[in-house]
Amino acid sequence: QTPYSLGLDWFVLALLFSAIVFVPLEKMYAKDPELNILRAHWRTDLAYFFVSHMLVQFILIFITASSSFIAGWAVSSDVQGAIQSLPVWLQFVMAIIVADLGQYWLHRLYHVVPWLWRIHAVHHSSTAMDWLAGSRVHFVEILLTRTAVLVPLILLGFDSQAVNAYVVLVGIQAVLAHSNVRIDGGWLNYIVVLPRYHHWHHARHVDYIYKNYAIHTPLIDMLFGTFKLPLKEWPSRYGVFGKPLPDGIIDQHLYPFSKKTDTH
């Protein structure tokens, strides 16, 4: 009953939903049938899942404060009015496009700016892809990404229902994209980011180091020349090049600030 509650309800609901939906899917349609739910480092990824959901309200407080700080000079009332006059469903579609454009360029910077890569390398350090793997994200990256995506949506005047629907979509698609689920997809592979598309982004393969940055639709990668998807193949190896990152959420959070960070 305080403004700074830690979102335990959100954590429990997200964990139950993800487990109930994706554990059976990964059993029935596994890309790697031999991958066990209690695979290596699952405790580390579960800890990430717990922390990211428990602290979500603190991140939203930070975003709200940032929005208020710059709202006076960064927002056009005409633009806000035009967006708010649209149906909520159309605002939702527009929010996906706006957010994916922002995330695309931030994601690309994560891979090419050395100090940002050291933070993002934590996410790429997982050597197995399943519904928990997407939770392995450094807290600094969570803060940067959520701020960079949600602040523009708020400042542009998107309806709270459209923003909330987008946040739900992000949560579901993030779990799906990393999941150990073999989906053919067909033509949808070129419209929606599905597991095979994002698995190749995580592949320990030199041809895919700078490919497939989009979070929601591969159309963004096509637009900027970073789309690459083989017709049927799936990657066989995941993780970073170079020395593996340490295990454990504490050591991985300290890793970007250590002197020896020779991964890619």
C-alpha positions as semicolon CSV with decimal commas, in nm:
position;residue;x (nm);y (nm);z (nm)
1;Q;0,000;0,000;0,000
2;T;0,276;0,246;-0,093
3;P;0,369;0,428;-0,417
4;Y;0,685;0,216;-0,427
5;S;0,540;-0,134;-0,416
6;L;0,763;-0,391;-0,580
7;G;0,512;-0,555;-0,814
8;L;0,511;-0,903;-0,659
9;D;0,167;-0,960;-0,812
10;W;0,305;-0,880;-1,159
11;F;0,594;-1,124;-1,107
12;V;0,365;-1,408;-0,996
13;L;0,115;-1,352;-1,277
14;A;0,387;-1,327;-1,543
15;L;0,566;-1,639;-1,416
16;L;0,245;-1,843;-1,403
17;F;0,131;-1,727;-1,748
18;S;0,472;-1,789;-1,908
19;A;0,513;-2,131;-1,748
20;I;0,158;-2,248;-1,821
21;V;0,177;-2,141;-2,187
22;F;0,539;-2,195;-2,290
23;V;0,648;-2,503;-2,093
24;P;0,391;-2,723;-2,274
25;L;0,469;-2,554;-2,608
26;E;0,839;-2,625;-2,565
27;K;0,759;-2,988;-2,491
28;M;0,528;-3,034;-2,789
29;Y;0,710;-2,824;-3,050
30;A;1,068;-2,814;-2,923
31;K;1,340;-2,681;-3,150
32;D;1,591;-2,861;-2,925
33;P;1,404;-3,163;-2,779
34;E;1,699;-3,252;-2,557
35;L;1,688;-2,915;-2,379
36;N;1,552;-2,967;-2,029
37;I;1,353;-2,706;-1,839
38;L;1,619;-2,730;-1,566
39;R;1,901;-2,675;-1,815
40;A;2,233;-2,514;-1,720
41;H;2,207;-2,167;-1,565
42;W;1,828;-2,181;-1,529
43;R;1,859;-2,048;-1,175
44;T;2,043;-1,741;-1,305
45;D;1,771;-1,670;-1,562
46;L;1,493;-1,726;-1,307
47;A;1,664;-1,472;-1,081
48;Y;1,664;-1,225;-1,372
49;F;1,295;-1,294;-1,431
50;F;1,223;-1,228;-1,064
51;V;1,426;-0,907;-1,037
52;S;1,301;-0,752;-1,363
53;H;0,937;-0,804;-1,266
54;M;0,979;-0,705;-0,902
55;L;1,142;-0,375;-0,998
56;V;0,913;-0,287;-1,288
57;Q;0,730;-0,019;-1,088
58;F;1,055;0,157;-0,998
59;I;1,143;0,169;-1,367
60;L;0,801;0,313;-1,448
61;I;0,849;0,576;-1,175
62;F;1,179;0,675;-1,339
63;I;1,015;0,691;-1,682
64;T;0,728;0,902;-1,551
65;A;0,973;1,143;-1,386
66;S;1,173;1,168;-1,709
67;S;0,858;1,234;-1,911
68;S;0,751;1,515;-1,679
69;F;1,097;1,670;-1,692
70;I;1,108;1,710;-2,070
71;A;0,736;1,737;-2,148
72;G;0,741;2,116;-2,137
73;W;0,964;2,153;-2,442
74;A;0,959;1,816;-2,619
75;V;0,588;1,777;-2,697
76;S;0,371;1,941;-2,961
77;S;0,009;1,974;-2,853
78;D;-0,094;1,950;-3,220
79;V;0,085;1,616;-3,258
80;Q;-0,061;1,489;-2,933
81;G;-0,410;1,596;-3,039
82;A;-0,377;1,427;-3,377
83;I;-0,266;1,099;-3,218
84;Q;-0,530;1,110;-2,945
85;S;-0,803;1,163;-3,204
86;L;-0,727;0,821;-3,357
87;P;-0,898;0,496;-3,248
88;V;-0,712;0,310;-2,974
89;W;-0,648;0,009;-3,198
90;L;-0,477;0,232;-3,455
91;Q;-0,275;0,402;-3,181
92;F;-0,166;0,054;-3,070
93;V;-0,043;-0,032;-3,422
94;M;0,135;0,302;-3,448
95;A;0,291;0,250;-3,105
96;I;0,439;-0,080;-3,223
97;I;0,597;0,087;-3,526
98;V;0,728;0,388;-3,331
99;A;0,865;0,166;-3,055
100;D;1,027;-0,079;-3,294
101;L;1,202;0,200;-3,484
102;G;1,343;0,331;-3,157
103;Q;1,437;-0,013;-3,028
104;Y;1,598;-0,105;-3,359
105;W;1,850;0,181;-3,344
106;L;1,913;0,141;-2,974
107;H;1,963;-0,233;-3,023
108;R;2,203;-0,162;-3,309
109;L;2,399;0,076;-3,088
110;Y;2,420;-0,195;-2,822
111;H;2,613;-0,406;-3,072
112;V;2,850;-0,145;-3,214
113;V;2,930;0,089;-2,922
114;P;3,185;-0,093;-2,702
115;W;3,060;0,019;-2,360
116;L;2,699;-0,053;-2,457
117;W;2,800;-0,395;-2,590
118;R;2,955;-0,485;-2,254
119;I;2,612;-0,430;-2,100
120;H;2,419;-0,602;-2,380
121;A;2,660;-0,897;-2,381
122;V;2,491;-1,015;-2,062
123;H;2,175;-1,080;-2,264
124;H;2,370;-1,263;-2,535
125;S;2,566;-1,475;-2,288
126;S;2,297;-1,744;-2,266
127;T;2,405;-2,060;-2,449
128;A;2,052;-2,203;-2,452
129;M;1,735;-2,047;-2,589
130;D;1,407;-2,103;-2,410
131;W;1,124;-1,906;-2,249
132;L;1,347;-1,799;-1,959
133;A;1,648;-1,693;-2,168
134;G;1,498;-1,360;-2,268
135;S;1,488;-1,253;-1,903
136;R;1,867;-1,233;-1,883
137;V;1,903;-0,858;-1,928
138;H;2,133;-0,623;-1,737
139;F;1,940;-0,374;-1,522
140;V;2,108;-0,080;-1,698
141;E;1,983;-0,213;-2,031
142;I;1,629;-0,253;-1,895
143;L;1,636;0,107;-1,777
144;L;1,778;0,241;-2,104
145;T;1,547;0,042;-2,330
146;R;1,223;0,098;-2,143
147;T;1,296;0,468;-2,108
148;A;1,392;0,507;-2,475
149;V;1,074;0,330;-2,586
150;L;0,807;0,439;-2,339
151;V;0,903;0,805;-2,296
152;P;0,842;0,890;-2,666
153;L;0,508;0,705;-2,658
154;I;0,400;0,903;-2,353
155;L;0,525;1,235;-2,488
156;L;0,359;1,181;-2,825
157;G;0,028;1,148;-2,645
158;F;-0,059;0,783;-2,705
159;D;-0,362;0,672;-2,505
160;S;-0,276;0,479;-2,189
161;Q;-0,480;0,183;-2,316
162;A;-0,265;0,166;-2,631
163;V;0,056;0,195;-2,426
164;N;-0,060;-0,073;-2,180
165;A;-0,153;-0,304;-2,468
166;Y;0,191;-0,246;-2,616
167;V;0,359;-0,332;-2,284
168;V;0,164;-0,660;-2,274
169;L;0,269;-0,735;-2,634
170;V;0,635;-0,673;-2,546
171;G;0,616;-0,917;-2,258
172;I;0,458;-1,193;-2,464
173;Q;0,670;-1,146;-2,775
174;A;0,994;-1,131;-2,576
175;V;0,921;-1,471;-2,424
176;L;0,806;-1,616;-2,757
177;A;1,105;-1,489;-2,955
178;H;1,354;-1,658;-2,721
179;S;1,150;-1,974;-2,664
180;N;1,255;-2,325;-2,759
181;V;0,957;-2,354;-2,995
182;R;0,987;-2,460;-3,359
183;I;0,741;-2,250;-3,558
184;D;0,745;-2,261;-3,938
185;G;0,563;-1,931;-3,973
186;G;0,567;-1,919;-4,353
187;W;0,506;-1,565;-4,478
188;L;0,465;-1,447;-4,116
189;N;0,843;-1,480;-4,081
190;Y;0,870;-1,159;-4,281
191;I;0,604;-0,970;-4,085
192;V;0,640;-1,078;-3,721
193;V;0,954;-1,156;-3,519
194;L;0,917;-1,528;-3,441
195;P;1,159;-1,762;-3,261
196;R;1,371;-1,864;-3,563
197;Y;1,431;-1,501;-3,660
198;H;1,547;-1,396;-3,315
199;H;1,738;-1,721;-3,255
200;W;1,962;-1,626;-3,549
201;H;2,028;-1,291;-3,385
202;H;2,156;-1,485;-3,080
203;A;2,347;-1,739;-3,289
204;R;2,721;-1,774;-3,232
205;H;2,775;-1,735;-3,606
206;V;2,991;-1,464;-3,766
207;D;2,740;-1,398;-4,045
208;Y;2,473;-1,291;-3,796
209;I;2,664;-1,065;-3,555
210;Y;2,505;-0,752;-3,700
211;K;2,172;-0,888;-3,824
212;N;1,807;-0,907;-3,711
213;Y;1,787;-0,622;-3,463
214;A;1,409;-0,569;-3,483
215;I;1,198;-0,662;-3,182
216;H;0,850;-0,678;-3,336
217;T;0,864;-0,686;-3,716
218;P;1,146;-0,786;-3,957
219;L;1,019;-0,512;-4,189
220;I;1,236;-0,271;-3,986
221;D;1,547;-0,478;-4,060
222;M;1,451;-0,496;-4,426
223;L;1,418;-0,118;-4,432
224;F;1,770;-0,066;-4,298
225;G;1,946;-0,358;-4,468
226;T;2,005;-0,585;-4,168
227;F;1,754;-0,860;-4,247
228;K;1,897;-1,211;-4,279
229;L;1,700;-1,535;-4,244
230;P;1,786;-1,874;-4,396
231;L;1,498;-2,058;-4,556
232;K;1,468;-2,349;-4,312
233;E;1,778;-2,374;-4,093
234;W;1,802;-2,303;-3,722
235;P;2,123;-2,207;-3,540
236;S;2,307;-2,478;-3,349
237;R;2,517;-2,261;-3,115
238;Y;2,432;-1,957;-2,905
239;G;2,626;-1,716;-2,689
240;V;2,908;-1,463;-2,720
241;F;3,239;-1,497;-2,899
242;G;3,548;-1,493;-2,681
243;K;3,567;-1,565;-2,310
244;P;3,231;-1,670;-2,160
245;L;3,072;-1,436;-1,910
246;P;3,065;-1,535;-1,543
247;D;2,759;-1,714;-1,413
248;G;2,522;-1,565;-1,160
249;I;2,319;-1,244;-1,168
250;I;2,555;-1,051;-0,937
251;D;2,876;-1,134;-1,125
252;Q;2,708;-1,066;-1,459
253;H;2,589;-0,726;-1,341
254;L;2,945;-0,642;-1,237
255;Y;3,093;-0,778;-1,561
256;P;3,045;-0,465;-1,782
257;F;3,246;-0,261;-1,533
258;S;3,537;-0,504;-1,507
259;K;3,863;-0,446;-1,692
260;K;3,854;-0,767;-1,895
261;T;3,554;-0,772;-2,126
262;D;3,684;-0,932;-2,447
263;T;3,362;-1,079;-2,587
264;H;3,161;-1,016;-2,903
